[in-house]
Amino acid sequence: MNYNKLILLLFFSSCLVSVTSAYYEVKQGDTVYLGETVDISRVLSWKMQFAFWKSGNPDGDFPEKIVEVTGFMYSYYIDPQKYQVGTWYKWDGKEENAGNMLAFYIEPGVRPIVTPTPTITPNTTSPTITPVPTLAPLPVGEHILIARGDYGKINYRLDSSKTINGQEQKAFIWLFGSRTKIMSSPLTYSKSSNLYSYEFSSDLTDNLTESDYYGFIQFVGQNNQQDVFYDPLKNSLDSPFKAIKPVNLDPFLPARIMHEFENMSGPSQYCDDYLVPVTMRIETPSIIIGDYWEDGGDIMIEGTTNMEEGTTVVAMIDPDNFALPAEIAAHKYATKTTGNYSVTRQYSIRVPLKWEELSIGQHTFKVSVSKYKIRLETFKDFAVTGLWVMPTPTPELKKVMVEEYGSHQLPTSTPTIITTPTLIPIPTPTQIQILVNGTLRNYTARNQSIVNPLPSSTTKPIIVSTPIPTATPIPVPTDDIVIPLNPLIVIGAIFIAGLILKKR
């Protein structure tokens, strides 16, 4: 065996390991960051795969995403195109219920810089302490939401304690996405509003990759100069101090460039710049119909969009039913989006319902945006049905004459009759004689009066009478009265008459 070759091989291997192990060594359950290069040798599975579930826990043998590890495990790049924020597990082709599959957690941003412990240099006279600059906590940052190809804007008011004698300061914005970036672009200052602003033109956002962006607003410090800046001619990060070497950015992706910028702009004797964290999301332009309802004969439509505040949103019912420009214009109704640049914007629009144009059945309303190069349309179907409704009788107008003191009396179908009460004469009692059983007897005839009371002034006359008792009929002798005979008397008379005739 050639021992010299073996010794050389071991030597170069040890050198290679020492170089590659310079990256952060990930242990089980550690946090790694998108765009970071790390050592994953301790958390890699036998099949060289990592798996991801949306729930955050292994749910069976069907992960939502599996990433095949390629390249060198001691310097492995956490590619944002392959990985996403969340919990990742070691994967050997199936779920291991009894095994510990956890690999690492992925978060956005960059790994915090750990401040080393001050070192004491031995000295015969007095110990020398190497000072380490204290990292001040970063202020509350800003967030921006922009639709790709749309206009956007960010405003920031600098804390008065960070200003230089209360004067305007130079400010620059740095943003790093998955593939594209904005570096060292100056902000403008408004004295009237005391705001630093940066405008994202529609052409600029149209060229940005749709992704999340992380970065800073950089304010110059007491020396009134930008201690870290971008040199577009050399494509490098540079400093006005010769002691700081420029960093060539040619081989780096945006996440790595951001990491280099943070290293150079940290507080030190060569940098006193003030950084404000900024996040931005560039999204595909969209508009969503959230809710709709009928309101007083109109239809109210509400929704959301990522288009900027003040964007015109147009709604129209059954757009396919109209062809002439005048008809289309007469059936369009517009509103403006509301909401600041950091949140999803909203819109609310009222569209009159022209019932004479809406037959019973299915109909559609369209909500659209047309701005710059962006053309958005979204549709929602709704139904029109019919209900039988019992109509309320229509009130009829009656004319009346206003009487004295402003009163009046409504006409009625039956006229009001006012009568004067009359007294019915009571006949004088009279004496009559009646033959009763062959004897004449004297009787007195009596009647009660009938009175008609006065009627009310507001009611119809009511006749009130005292009932007259019916008198018991009293027989009166007349010449026409026939008293019937007993039949036995007649028979006896006939019998006697017969005997008399026989004797003769």
Buried (B, 14 or more C-beta within 10 A) or exposed (E): EEEEEEEEEEEEEEEEEEEBEEBBBBEEEBEBBBBBBBBBBEBBBEEBBBBBBEEEEBEEEEBEBEBEBEEBBBBBBBBBEBBBBBBBBBBBEEBBEEEEBBBBBBBBBBBEEEEEEEEEEEEEEEEEEEEEEEEEEEBEBBBBBBBBBBBBBBBBEBEEEEBBEEEEBBBBBBBBBBEBBBBBBEBEBEEEEEBBBBEBEBEBBBEBEBBBBBBBBBBBBEEEBBBBBBEEEEBBBBBEEEEBEEBEBEEBBBBBBBBBBBEBBBBEEBBBBBBBBBBBBBBEBBBEBEEBEEEEEBBBBBBBBBBBBEBBBBBBBBBEEBEEEEEEEEBBBEBEBEBEBEEBBBBBBEBEBEEEEEEEEEBBBBBBBEBBEBEBEBEBEBEEEEEEEEEEEEEEEEEEEEEEEEEEEEEEEEEEEEEEEEEEEEEEEEEEEEEEEEEEEEEEEEBEEBEBEEBEEEEEBEEEEEEEEEEEEEEEEEEEEEEEEEEEEEEEEEEEEEEEEEEE
